[in-house]
């Protein structure tokens, strides 16, 4: 059996090395664990955000999050991801976002989702997880003592 050992692979002058479509080029992850609440019916920031810089305009960003949401009344807690701030591009449904919980009593539950975004730029892109109430009471994220929300951004070769 032979062994090939290299320190680096470099394209010849005039050529551009490209990974095949679908390969993950870089990964960025953020965590957040502060209890944040709202009664707003408009999306507000959860405090969970991360920034990634795509290397090509044809590449996509896989946005994946997991966050503990809670309600303490007959309310819905809607959660979604945005490109930019919560006034930016909602990557989910404009009303329901990318997930929700509803209860007639106090409850908390994880909400996780992933969506593939096409920002079509090589400029730094910030992604933010936001949440909102339907107006029936207080909702929040990261309520329990050890709750840690995560947001993972992966650049995918286009």
N, C-alpha and C positions, 0 to 999 in steps of 0.2 A: 504494500500500500504506500502511495506517495503522499507527501504533505506539501501543500502550497502555503507559504507564509508571506504576507505582504504588510507593509506599513500604511499604504494608501493606494487608492485607485484614482487615476487622473485621466480625463479625456484627452485625446490628442488635440493639438492646436486646431481650432476651427470646428471642433465638434462639441456638443453639449450632452453630457451624460444624463439620461432620463430613467427614472424608475418606471416600471410598468404601471398602467392605470390600476388604481385601487390600493396601491401600497401606502402605508402610513409613513409620512416624512418627518413629522415632529409631533410631540405631545406636550400639552401644558395643562397643569391641574391647579385648582384653587380649592381651599377649604374655608368654611365659615361656621361658627358655632354660637353666635350671639342671638338670644331670644329677641325677635323683632315682631311687633304687632301692628295691625291697622284696622280701621273701620271703613277705609276708603273703598269706593266702588271702581276706582281707577287703579291700574297696576302701580305698585310702589316697589322700590328696590328691596330685595331681601338682604343685601349686603354681600351677596355671592357674585363675584365677577372675575373674569380672567381675560387676558389679551394674548393674541397670537398674530404673527405676521406671515401670511401666505407667501410662498416663493414664486408662484405663478398665478396669473389671472384665471387659468383653467382649472386650478385645484379647488377642492371643496373642503369645508370644515365640518367634521362630525362633532356636534355639540351634544354632550351627554351630562345629565345632572341627576342627583338624588338629594332630596331635602325633606326633612320632617315638617309636615304642615299640621295645623290644629285649628279647631273651632271650639267655641264654648257656648253655642246657642244653636238655634235652627238656621244655620248659615252654611254657605258654601265657601270654601277657600280654594280659589283658582290659582294655579301656578303655571308660569310659562317662561320661555327664554327669549331674550331680545338680542339682536345685533345692535350694539351701541347701548344706550341707556334705556330705561323703561319708556322713554318717548321715542325710541328708535323703531326698528323693524321687528314686529312681533313674529316669531317663528312658528307660533301656534295659531289656534283659532282666536279671532279678535275678542270673542266673548269668554270662552272657556279655557283658552290657553292650551297647554299640553297635558293638563291633568287637574283633578280636583278631588276634594273630599267634602262630604256633606253629612251632617248629623243633627239629631234633635237634642243632643246632650254633649257634654264635654268629651272630646276625643282627639287623639293625634295619630297620624299615620304617615309613613314615608310615601313620597311621590317621586317616581323616577321616570325618565323618558330620554329619548335620543332622537335627533333630527339632523339631516344632512343639509347644510347651508351652502349656497354658492355666492360668495361675496364679490366675485369677479374683480379682484383688486390685489395688489401686492402691498398695500398700506396696512399698518397695524389695525387689527379688528378686535374690539372689546365686546365680550358677550356677558350679559347680565341676566340673572334669574330674578323675576318679579312675581308678586302675588297680590291678590285683591280679595275683597269681600263682595258678597252680593247685596250688602246693606242691612242684613238682619242682625249683625253683631260684630264682635271682635274676632279676628282670625290672626294667625301668626305662623312663624316658622322657628325651628330650633328651640322648642319649648323644654324638652326634657334635659336633665343635667348633662348627659353625655352625648347629646345629639351633635353630629358633625355632618354638615352639608358639603357635597362635593360637586364641582363643575370640571369636566374634562373636555378639552378641545384637542382634536386630532386633525392635522392637515393630511388630506387624502389626495394622492396623485390623480389628476384629471385625465 
